Amino acid sequence: MRLLKGLYSIKQGPRLWALKLHSVLSTIGFHRIDCNYSVYIYRHGDVKIFMPVYVDDLLLTSNSQEAIHRVKADLAMHFQLHDQGPATSILGVKIECDRTTHTISLSQPGYIQSILEDFNMADCNPVAMPMEENLKLSKAMCPDSPEKKENMANVPYRELISKLLYLAVAMCPNISYAVGMLCQFVDNPGPLHWGAARCVLHYLKGSIGLKLVYSCTSSPDKFVTFSDADLSGNPDNS
């Protein structure tokens, strides 16, 4: 049998939808960026429109409100749209816009709360730092006998680190260093590694209200970052 039309939930459905959406967006002037096929950009004169795409959920942001209305009208000629108005969340990320201060705040309190509940840490006591000061994790702390490895077999260390890793990359750079250290021991974690991972949860309990805030700046630099490296803190490579 030959399929003449893409149907919802069939294997080829997502691909056919992606091709259709790409064709329509290209027709109305959008270009897909090479480094991320889920982001489309429209440029015409001084007008810029950015459109991140997640399956059939589209987010529009632009320096021109008129341009956004025009794009919505163009899309309505091809698809049935459900306009949800100003964005308040996307993929679990909470979005808060303050037009008086020209800031956008991003956070994931719901995701953090779900992690705490999944690992029975919803009522834990908060701490001020994601990792104990001067703590040096090493391979020497890993289980070195069948008995010790058996004791750690049912500890969900890998599952916790995978959730923390997503959080560190997406919304919480303040735990990046601690999570980076903990990632080194996912193959054979010991009790001290597990304790350090739980310490990150204690920290998240107290910092669940923190947000990433983007604001206007007079700096000529478009993007400024800060980094720190503690090479002496890794006893395995020192």
Backbone as CSV, one residue per row, in Angstrom:
resi,resn,N_x,N_y,N_z,CA_x,CA_y,CA_z,C_x,C_y,C_z
1,MET,0.850,-1.199,0.000,0.000,0.000,0.000,0.881,1.244,0.000
2,ARG,0.460,2.259,-0.674,1.186,3.516,-0.734,0.424,4.585,0.040
3,LEU,1.109,5.204,0.958,0.492,6.240,1.768,0.447,7.543,0.985
4,LEU,-0.730,8.083,0.788,-0.894,9.304,0.017,-0.893,10.554,0.896
5,LYS,-1.171,10.379,2.165,-1.232,11.532,3.066,-0.729,11.139,4.442
6,GLY,0.082,12.021,5.033,0.603,11.736,6.367,-0.495,11.719,7.407
7,LEU,-0.498,10.718,8.267,-1.498,10.590,9.315,-0.842,10.760,10.679
8,TYR,-1.603,11.311,11.602,-1.083,11.533,12.946,-0.741,10.205,13.609
9,SER,0.428,10.144,14.238,0.921,9.015,15.045,1.577,7.900,14.233
10,ILE,1.609,8.015,12.907,2.347,7.008,12.153,3.845,7.338,12.222
11,LYS,4.689,6.373,11.868,6.133,6.554,11.996,6.636,7.744,11.194
12,GLN,6.101,7.921,10.002,6.574,9.001,9.140,5.915,10.344,9.456
13,GLY,4.961,10.336,10.400,4.238,11.561,10.729,5.140,12.730,11.127
14,PRO,6.044,12.542,12.102,6.912,13.659,12.503,7.761,14.199,11.360
15,ARG,8.279,13.302,10.524,9.121,13.752,9.399,8.295,14.540,8.385
16,LEU,7.120,14.030,8.057,6.271,14.717,7.089,5.834,16.083,7.610
17,TRP,5.548,16.148,8.919,5.164,17.432,9.493,6.339,18.408,9.442
18,ALA,7.548,17.921,9.757,8.727,18.791,9.734,8.978,19.332,8.332
19,LEU,8.797,18.484,7.328,8.982,18.928,5.950,7.932,19.959,5.552
20,LYS,6.693,19.717,5.972,5.610,20.644,5.657,5.843,21.999,6.325
21,LEU,6.194,21.975,7.608,6.413,23.221,8.328,7.598,23.990,7.744
22,HIS,8.659,23.278,7.411,9.830,23.927,6.824,9.481,24.576,5.493
23,SER,8.662,23.895,4.706,8.261,24.435,3.411,7.455,25.727,3.577
24,VAL,6.517,25.726,4.523,5.679,26.905,4.744,6.505,28.067,5.291
25,LEU,7.348,27.794,6.271,8.153,28.863,6.860,9.132,29.445,5.846
26,SER,9.671,28.590,4.988,10.576,29.079,3.953,9.829,29.968,2.967
27,THR,8.577,29.625,2.682,7.775,30.400,1.742,7.503,31.811,2.251
28,ILE,7.311,31.947,3.573,6.974,33.268,4.113,8.218,34.036,4.571
29,GLY,9.410,33.498,4.260,10.624,34.271,4.467,11.518,33.855,5.609
30,PHE,11.224,32.752,6.290,12.069,32.295,7.394,13.219,31.437,6.878
31,HIS,14.333,31.478,7.612,15.491,30.648,7.301,15.871,29.847,8.539
32,ARG,16.123,28.573,8.337,16.521,27.698,9.443,18.019,27.843,9.684
33,ILE,18.416,28.036,10.942,19.838,28.200,11.214,20.527,26.841,11.194
34,ASP,21.770,26.824,10.760,22.488,25.564,10.555,22.838,24.859,11.857
35,CYS,23.093,25.637,12.917,23.536,25.011,14.165,22.384,24.425,14.973
36,ASN,21.146,24.782,14.638,19.996,24.264,15.371,18.784,24.271,14.450
37,TYR,18.404,23.107,13.946,17.306,23.014,12.990,15.949,23.321,13.613
38,SER,15.901,23.538,14.922,14.629,23.853,15.571,14.421,25.357,15.726
39,VAL,15.309,26.162,15.165,15.195,27.615,15.285,15.176,28.238,13.894
40,TYR,14.170,29.079,13.668,14.033,29.796,12.400,14.151,31.299,12.656
41,ILE,14.743,31.997,11.686,14.942,33.443,11.798,14.416,34.129,10.540
42,TYR,13.723,35.238,10.763,13.229,36.065,9.671,13.907,37.426,9.775
43,ARG,14.469,37.896,8.663,15.108,39.209,8.625,14.608,39.981,7.409
44,HIS,14.165,41.197,7.667,13.757,42.080,6.576,13.960,43.514,7.041
45,GLY,15.002,44.157,6.530,15.325,45.506,6.980,15.736,45.485,8.438
46,ASP,15.072,46.305,9.231,15.357,46.356,10.662,14.530,45.351,11.466
47,VAL,13.645,44.630,10.804,12.763,43.694,11.492,13.424,42.321,11.598
48,LYS,13.419,41.773,12.804,13.918,40.419,13.038,12.881,39.635,13.829
49,ILE,12.692,38.394,13.424,11.774,37.508,14.131,12.507,36.191,14.412
50,PHE,12.462,35.762,15.657,13.045,34.478,16.032,11.915,33.520,16.379
51,MET,12.012,32.311,15.826,10.954,31.335,16.055,11.555,29.972,16.424
52,PRO,11.647,29.649,17.714,12.002,28.283,18.108,10.799,27.360,17.915
53,VAL,11.058,26.140,17.481,9.994,25.190,17.158,10.177,23.917,17.971
54,TYR,9.103,23.453,18.586,9.099,22.143,19.231,7.883,21.387,18.708
55,VAL,8.130,20.495,17.753,7.082,19.739,17.058,6.105,20.732,16.417
56,ASP,4.924,20.935,17.008,3.964,21.887,16.435,3.705,23.069,17.366
57,ASP,4.589,23.259,18.336,4.513,24.422,19.213,5.532,25.452,18.738
58,LEU,5.059,26.642,18.421,5.910,27.695,17.896,5.912,28.878,18.864
59,LEU,7.087,29.478,19.036,7.223,30.655,19.874,7.773,31.789,19.022
60,LEU,7.106,32.927,19.041,7.514,34.076,18.228,8.026,35.204,19.107
61,THR,9.175,35.744,18.747,9.688,36.927,19.426,10.302,37.847,18.379
62,SER,10.036,39.136,18.505,10.466,40.069,17.481,10.565,41.479,18.056
63,ASN,11.260,42.340,17.337,11.307,43.756,17.703,10.168,44.539,17.054
64,SER,9.252,43.820,16.410,8.112,44.461,15.761,6.841,43.665,16.029
65,GLN,5.920,44.257,16.752,4.645,43.596,17.034,3.838,43.411,15.760
66,GLU,3.927,44.353,14.858,3.213,44.253,13.585,3.701,43.059,12.781
67,ALA,5.016,42.816,12.810,5.574,41.678,12.074,5.065,40.355,12.632
68,ILE,4.911,40.283,13.949,4.390,39.061,14.563,2.962,38.806,14.111
69,HIS,2.135,39.845,14.091,0.744,39.689,13.632,0.701,39.244,12.169
70,ARG,1.618,39.765,11.366,1.650,39.399,9.954,2.042,37.928,9.777
71,VAL,3.009,37.463,10.558,3.418,36.065,10.476,2.291,35.149,10.931
72,LYS,1.583,35.535,11.984,0.452,34.732,12.442,-0.608,34.616,11.353
73,ALA,-0.849,35.716,10.667,-1.835,35.683,9.585,-1.365,34.782,8.451
74,ASP,-0.079,34.829,8.116,0.459,33.962,7.060,0.358,32.496,7.446
75,LEU,0.658,32.181,8.704,0.574,30.788,9.161,-0.872,30.300,9.175
76,ALA,-1.806,31.197,9.489,-3.221,30.821,9.531,-3.761,30.444,8.159
77,MET,-3.078,30.879,7.105,-3.499,30.514,5.752,-3.143,29.069,5.428
78,HIS,-2.250,28.478,6.213,-1.797,27.110,5.948,-2.213,26.112,7.036
79,PHE,-2.351,26.603,8.277,-2.642,25.700,9.398,-3.766,26.275,10.257
80,GLN,-4.390,25.389,11.023,-5.306,25.829,12.065,-4.469,26.196,13.285
81,LEU,-4.586,27.426,13.736,-3.751,27.919,14.825,-4.538,28.041,16.123
82,HIS,-3.826,27.842,17.209,-4.387,28.119,18.532,-3.437,29.109,19.196
83,ASP,-3.774,30.374,19.115,-2.928,31.439,19.650,-3.133,31.526,21.160
84,GLN,-2.089,31.230,21.919,-2.181,31.243,23.379,-1.725,32.560,23.987
85,GLY,-1.498,33.562,23.143,-1.148,34.876,23.664,0.304,34.942,24.125
86,PRO,0.612,35.942,24.946,1.990,36.089,25.442,2.475,34.827,26.140
87,ALA,3.694,34.433,25.857,4.234,33.192,26.401,4.493,33.310,27.899
88,THR,4.024,32.338,28.645,4.298,32.264,30.079,5.137,31.046,30.433
89,SER,5.183,30.073,29.527,6.017,28.893,29.755,6.210,28.152,28.443
90,ILE,7.301,27.429,28.339,7.559,26.575,27.190,8.483,25.450,27.623
91,LEU,8.071,24.221,27.369,8.846,23.030,27.725,9.257,23.035,29.196
92,GLY,8.356,23.445,30.059,8.637,23.444,31.487,9.408,24.645,31.988
93,VAL,9.766,25.551,31.087,10.500,26.760,31.476,9.500,27.890,31.710
94,LYS,9.534,28.474,32.886,8.645,29.575,33.232,9.223,30.879,32.692
95,ILE,8.401,31.645,31.991,8.837,32.892,31.365,8.100,34.057,32.011
96,GLU,8.860,35.036,32.483,8.286,36.232,33.083,8.880,37.463,32.409
97,CYS,8.035,38.297,31.843,8.480,39.512,31.160,8.078,40.741,31.974
98,ASP,9.018,41.637,32.162,8.751,42.896,32.846,9.102,44.021,31.884
99,ARG,8.087,44.588,31.260,8.335,45.609,30.235,8.794,46.936,30.836
100,THR,8.496,47.159,32.107,8.934,48.419,32.730,10.446,48.442,32.934
101,THR,11.022,47.276,33.256,12.480,47.197,33.455,13.180,46.575,32.254
102,HIS,12.397,46.180,31.249,12.944,45.567,30.028,13.759,44.314,30.355
103,THR,13.165,43.431,31.142,13.843,42.186,31.513,12.964,40.987,31.195
104,ILE,13.613,39.858,30.954,12.954,38.567,30.784,13.600,37.591,31.758
105,SER,12.785,36.943,32.576,13.284,36.004,33.571,12.852,34.585,33.205
106,LEU,13.791,33.647,33.295,13.527,32.246,32.990,13.849,31.395,34.221
107,SER,13.005,30.425,34.506,13.232,29.544,35.651,12.503,28.227,35.436
108,GLN,12.857,27.239,36.265,12.217,25.914,36.190,11.839,25.415,37.584
109,PRO,11.040,26.150,38.324,10.687,25.706,39.678,9.921,24.391,39.689
110,GLY,9.069,24.189,38.678,8.303,22.947,38.628,9.179,21.734,38.425
111,TYR,10.169,21.849,37.555,11.081,20.731,37.292,11.938,20.430,38.522
112,ILE,12.413,21.490,39.183,13.212,21.282,40.395,12.382,20.593,41.471
113,GLN,11.134,21.027,41.633,10.274,20.415,42.630,10.023,18.945,42.321
114,SER,9.876,18.620,41.042,9.644,17.220,40.663,10.865,16.354,40.973
115,ILE,12.070,16.902,40.793,13.282,16.155,41.134,13.330,15.890,42.636
116,LEU,13.048,16.925,43.416,13.066,16.762,44.871,12.073,15.696,45.308
117,GLU,10.899,15.676,44.695,9.894,14.683,45.059,10.288,13.289,44.600
118,ASP,10.882,13.183,43.417,11.289,11.873,42.899,12.318,11.201,43.800
119,PHE,13.162,11.995,44.441,14.224,11.437,45.278,13.953,11.661,46.772
120,ASN,12.655,11.835,47.097,12.217,11.957,48.487,12.973,13.045,49.249
121,MET,13.197,14.180,48.585,13.934,15.283,49.194,13.090,16.553,49.238
122,ALA,11.802,16.412,49.086,10.930,17.595,49.039,10.943,18.363,50.354
123,ASP,11.196,17.675,51.474,11.189,18.323,52.786,12.592,18.467,53.361
124,CYS,13.607,18.386,52.502,14.985,18.461,52.996,15.326,19.888,53.424
125,ASN,16.365,20.026,54.217,16.808,21.340,54.673,17.688,21.987,53.605
126,PRO,17.459,23.253,53.276,18.276,23.921,52.260,19.674,24.235,52.771
127,VAL,20.630,24.294,51.858,22.000,24.704,52.170,22.393,25.825,51.216
128,ALA,23.467,26.530,51.571,23.850,27.721,50.813,24.720,27.428,49.614
129,MET,25.354,26.248,49.554,26.292,25.922,48.472,25.930,24.567,47.877
130,PRO,26.088,24.389,46.547,25.767,23.093,45.930,26.782,22.006,46.235
131,MET,27.945,22.366,46.767,28.962,21.386,47.125,29.719,21.885,48.343
132,GLU,30.090,20.958,49.210,30.824,21.341,50.414,32.151,21.999,50.050
133,GLU,32.524,22.999,50.811,33.771,23.709,50.555,34.966,22.774,50.754
134,ASN,35.904,22.850,49.819,37.160,22.063,49.860,36.933,20.557,49.704
135,LEU,35.744,20.153,49.270,35.504,18.733,49.020,36.215,18.308,47.747
136,LYS,37.004,17.253,47.828,37.734,16.744,46.671,37.319,15.295,46.415
137,LEU,36.457,15.115,45.425,36.002,13.775,45.058,37.044,13.102,44.184
138,SER,37.226,11.805,44.356,38.242,11.083,43.592,37.806,9.644,43.353
139,LYS,38.549,8.953,42.506,38.275,7.543,42.223,38.546,6.661,43.429
140,ALA,39.388,7.149,44.340,39.681,6.366,45.542,38.438,6.174,46.398
141,MET,37.422,7.016,46.191,36.183,6.895,46.949,35.210,5.911,46.314
142,CYS,35.536,5.396,45.137,34.653,4.455,44.439,34.736,3.080,45.090
143,PRO,33.655,2.300,45.070,33.675,0.945,45.623,34.734,0.087,44.927
144,ASP,35.514,-0.648,45.705,36.604,-1.461,45.141,36.456,-2.931,45.450
145,SER,35.267,-3.345,45.895,35.020,-4.757,46.178,33.606,-5.107,45.754
146,PRO,33.336,-6.375,45.449,31.975,-6.775,45.047,30.924,-6.417,46.090
147,GLU,31.269,-6.526,47.381,30.315,-6.217,48.436,29.935,-4.731,48.422
148,LYS,30.953,-3.876,48.293,30.691,-2.437,48.287,29.901,-2.025,47.039
149,LYS,30.233,-2.643,45.911,29.501,-2.333,44.688,28.055,-2.790,44.789
150,GLU,27.835,-3.922,45.464,26.477,-4.421,45.636,25.652,-3.476,46.500
151,ASN,26.293,-2.868,47.494,25.585,-1.924,48.358,25.143,-0.674,47.608
152,MET,25.885,-0.310,46.543,25.555,0.885,45.769,24.717,0.580,44.533
153,ALA,24.432,-0.709,44.305,23.757,-1.103,43.066,22.375,-0.483,42.928
154,ASN,21.667,-0.346,44.030,20.295,0.162,43.972,20.196,1.664,44.235
155,VAL,21.323,2.330,44.323,21.313,3.783,44.533,21.131,4.472,43.184
156,PRO,20.113,5.297,43.001,19.816,5.907,41.682,20.727,7.096,41.360
157,TYR,22.025,6.859,41.458,22.992,7.943,41.233,22.939,8.439,39.793
158,ARG,22.974,7.510,38.832,22.977,7.897,37.422,21.704,8.663,37.057
159,GLU,20.564,8.213,37.581,19.307,8.874,37.273,19.301,10.306,37.796
160,LEU,19.817,10.495,38.993,19.848,11.839,39.570,20.784,12.749,38.785
161,ILE,21.956,12.235,38.430,22.918,13.066,37.710,22.381,13.462,36.340
162,SER,21.660,12.574,35.673,21.103,12.913,34.362,20.101,14.058,34.478
163,LYS,19.294,14.053,35.525,18.331,15.142,35.731,19.042,16.445,36.093
164,LEU,20.057,16.347,36.934,20.808,17.545,37.320,21.588,18.109,36.142
165,LEU,22.070,17.235,35.273,22.828,17.685,34.108,21.946,18.509,33.181
166,TYR,20.737,18.041,32.943,19.803,18.815,32.116,19.525,20.169,32.751
167,LEU,19.326,20.170,34.057,19.024,21.412,34.761,20.198,22.388,34.698
168,ALA,21.421,21.863,34.835,22.610,22.721,34.797,22.797,23.353,33.425
169,VAL,22.534,22.579,32.379,22.707,23.088,31.019,21.587,24.053,30.646
170,ALA,20.364,23.730,31.062,19.210,24.506,30.621,18.999,25.789,31.416
171,MET,19.075,25.717,32.750,18.600,26.860,33.514,19.393,27.175,34.779
172,CYS,20.258,26.294,35.238,20.946,26.506,36.519,22.458,26.382,36.366
173,PRO,23.097,27.390,35.778,24.566,27.322,35.665,25.253,27.342,37.017
174,ASN,24.535,27.738,38.074,25.130,27.777,39.407,25.445,26.395,39.969
175,ILE,24.925,25.327,39.350,25.268,23.976,39.812,26.173,23.260,38.805
176,SER,26.632,23.973,37.777,27.395,23.340,36.698,28.686,22.700,37.207
177,TYR,29.415,23.412,38.062,30.682,22.875,38.551,30.462,21.589,39.345
178,ALA,29.500,21.632,40.279,29.230,20.461,41.102,28.777,19.279,40.253
179,VAL,27.880,19.525,39.308,27.374,18.440,38.460,28.489,17.900,37.565
180,GLY,29.359,18.791,37.070,30.480,18.336,36.260,31.397,17.396,37.021
181,MET,31.620,17.701,38.291,32.437,16.821,39.127,31.747,15.479,39.340
182,LEU,30.462,15.514,39.629,29.718,14.290,39.921,29.578,13.398,38.697
183,CYS,29.589,13.994,37.493,29.463,13.209,36.267,30.642,12.258,36.067
184,GLN,31.760,12.558,36.685,32.952,11.742,36.488,32.852,10.363,37.156
185,PHE,31.830,10.170,37.988,31.770,8.935,38.771,30.475,8.156,38.564
186,VAL,29.794,8.395,37.437,28.511,7.712,37.212,28.679,6.210,37.009
187,ASP,29.845,5.767,36.554,30.040,4.337,36.307,30.204,3.542,37.602
188,ASN,30.783,4.177,38.621,31.040,3.442,39.860,31.028,4.409,41.047
189,PRO,29.866,4.963,41.375,29.807,5.933,42.468,29.892,5.264,43.829
190,GLY,30.461,5.999,44.774,30.530,5.524,46.145,29.609,6.319,47.037
191,PRO,29.521,5.961,48.318,28.644,6.681,49.243,28.960,8.172,49.336
192,LEU,30.240,8.538,49.269,30.598,9.951,49.347,30.136,10.716,48.101
193,HIS,30.187,10.050,46.943,29.686,10.676,45.717,28.167,10.870,45.808
194,TRP,27.500,9.868,46.336,26.046,9.957,46.485,25.672,11.063,47.471
195,GLY,26.432,11.183,48.534,26.185,12.254,49.491,26.380,13.624,48.870
196,ALA,27.405,13.751,48.007,27.649,15.024,47.330,26.526,15.350,46.356
197,ALA,25.978,14.324,45.697,24.860,14.535,44.773,23.616,14.984,45.534
198,ARG,23.383,14.402,46.694,22.239,14.810,47.513,22.423,16.239,48.035
199,CYS,23.664,16.639,48.209,23.929,18.009,48.647,23.431,19.010,47.608
200,VAL,23.536,18.662,46.332,23.025,19.534,45.273,21.512,19.695,45.415
201,LEU,20.831,18.623,45.805,19.383,18.715,46.009,19.048,19.626,47.187
202,HIS,19.847,19.559,48.233,19.648,20.473,49.364,19.796,21.921,48.905
203,TYR,20.775,22.157,48.039,20.996,23.510,47.525,19.822,23.959,46.650
204,LEU,19.336,23.065,45.790,18.212,23.410,44.921,16.960,23.711,45.730
205,LYS,16.813,23.037,46.866,15.668,23.313,47.732,15.649,24.771,48.168
206,GLY,16.840,25.309,48.470,16.911,26.682,48.931,17.003,27.717,47.833
207,SER,17.327,27.279,46.614,17.503,28.232,45.506,16.458,28.061,44.417
208,ILE,15.349,27.403,44.738,14.330,27.103,43.732,13.732,28.375,43.136
209,GLY,13.811,29.480,43.852,13.242,30.728,43.366,14.184,31.563,42.518
210,LEU,15.432,31.129,42.348,16.372,31.890,41.535,15.996,31.812,40.061
211,LYS,16.315,32.881,39.321,15.948,32.958,37.905,17.120,33.478,37.086
212,LEU,17.117,33.108,35.815,18.028,33.729,34.863,17.350,34.992,34.344
213,VAL,18.003,36.121,34.500,17.400,37.390,34.113,18.204,37.998,32.966
214,TYR,17.520,38.256,31.862,18.129,38.893,30.702,17.616,40.330,30.629
215,SER,18.556,41.284,30.486,18.169,42.685,30.477,18.997,43.459,29.468
216,CYS,18.567,44.672,29.201,19.309,45.547,28.295,20.605,45.995,28.966
217,THR,21.599,46.292,28.158,22.872,46.755,28.686,23.491,47.739,27.715
218,SER,24.277,48.644,28.263,24.977,49.617,27.427,26.359,49.135,27.025
219,SER,26.711,47.928,27.452,28.032,47.393,27.135,28.156,47.112,25.637
220,PRO,29.306,47.398,25.045,29.485,47.088,23.617,29.580,45.593,23.348
221,ASP,29.839,44.804,24.390,29.909,43.353,24.241,28.497,42.780,24.201
222,LYS,28.221,41.969,23.188,26.887,41.405,23.046,26.609,40.322,24.079
223,PHE,27.655,39.621,24.487,27.444,38.524,25.428,28.692,38.368,26.279
224,VAL,28.517,38.351,27.577,29.643,38.255,28.509,29.450,37.038,29.398
225,THR,30.496,36.225,29.535,30.429,35.059,30.411,31.627,35.058,31.355
226,PHE,31.487,34.306,32.415,32.561,34.162,33.392,32.781,32.673,33.636
227,SER,34.019,32.293,33.824,34.321,30.885,34.074,35.369,30.785,35.172
228,ASP,35.413,29.631,35.798,36.378,29.386,36.857,36.854,27.947,36.732
229,ALA,38.104,27.710,37.036,38.665,26.368,36.969,39.508,26.125,38.191
230,ASP,39.274,24.981,38.824,40.038,24.612,40.012,40.779,23.316,39.703
231,LEU,41.904,23.447,39.008,42.633,22.267,38.578,43.196,21.479,39.762
232,SER,43.510,22.182,40.837,44.068,21.489,42.003,43.005,20.743,42.779
233,GLY,41.733,20.961,42.444,40.670,20.286,43.167,40.406,18.878,42.680
234,ASN,41.115,18.422,41.648,40.935,17.070,41.117,42.140,16.232,41.472
235,PRO,42.068,15.460,42.533,43.225,14.663,42.977,43.619,13.568,42.002
236,ASP,42.714,13.173,41.110,43.029,12.104,40.157,43.957,12.590,39.053
237,ASN,43.967,13.894,38.784,44.801,14.431,37.694,45.914,15.351,38.182
238,SER,46.020,15.522,39.483,47.032,16.442,40.014,48.391,15.755,40.152
